[in-house]
Amino acid sequence: MPTKRLTLIGKPGCHLCDDARETIKAVIAALPTELSAELTEQSILDDEALHARYWDEIPVVLINNRVHTIWRVEPERLRSALLEETE
């Protein structure tokens, strides 16, 4: 089963980004053992294109390079999206 790629786009010092990171990690940890997901992070301060696109929307969560959510991560919605991706 392929690994789901989650990307958290944010910046250092962003409390919403910190909240999103913790929520994502908790959701990944609670996934069924047959599912695999990994989290990477990108900072809008390190990438001009990301900054131009998302500066007023962070944190942004991508699942397999598609926008899943902005600002706040709802655990059950993220879990459902990860489970749907496997079907």
MOKA-V514528 format. One record per pair of residues at least 24 apart in sequence whose ideal C-beta (glycine too) atoms are under 10 Angstrom apart, sorted by the first residue. I is the first residue (numbers start at 1). GAP is how many residues later the second one is. Records with the same first field share a line. If there is no record, write none. Layout:
I=GAP / GAP
This chain:
1=33 / 34 / 35 / 85
2=33 / 34 / 62 / 83 / 84
3=32 / 33 / 34 / 35 / 61
4=24 / 27 / 31 / 32 / 33 / 34 / 35 / 59 / 60 / 77 / 78 / 79 / 81 / 82
5=32 / 33 / 34 / 35 / 57 / 58 / 59 / 60 / 80
6=31 / 32 / 33 / 34 / 35 / 55 / 56 / 57 / 58 / 62 / 67 / 72 / 75 / 76
7=31 / 32 / 33 / 34 / 35 / 53 / 54 / 55 / 56 / 57 / 58 / 59 / 60 / 61
8=31 / 32 / 33 / 34 / 35 / 50 / 51 / 52 / 53 / 54 / 65
9=31 / 32 / 33 / 34 / 35 / 38 / 41 / 42 / 44 / 45 / 48 / 49 / 50 / 51 / 52 / 53 / 58 / 61
10=31 / 32 / 33 / 34 / 35 / 40 / 44 / 48 / 49 / 50 / 51
11=30 / 31 / 32 / 33 / 34 / 35 / 39 / 40 / 43 / 44 / 47 / 48
12=31 / 33 / 34
13=32
14=29 / 30 / 44 / 45
15=44
16=42 / 43 / 54 / 55 / 56 / 57
17=24 / 26 / 27 / 41 / 42 / 43
18=41
19=40 / 52 / 53 / 54
20=38 / 39 / 40 / 41 / 49 / 50 / 51 / 52 / 53 / 58
21=38 / 40 / 52
22=51
23=36 / 38 / 49 / 50 / 51 / 52 / 55
24=35 / 37 / 44 / 49 / 51 / 54 / 58
26=47 / 49 / 52 / 53
27=46 / 47 / 48 / 49 / 50 / 51 / 52 / 53 / 54 / 55
28=50 / 51 / 54
30=45 / 49
31=48 / 51 / 52 / 55
32=50 / 51 / 54
34=52
35=44 / 47 / 48 / 50 / 51
36=46 / 50
37=26 / 41 / 45 / 48
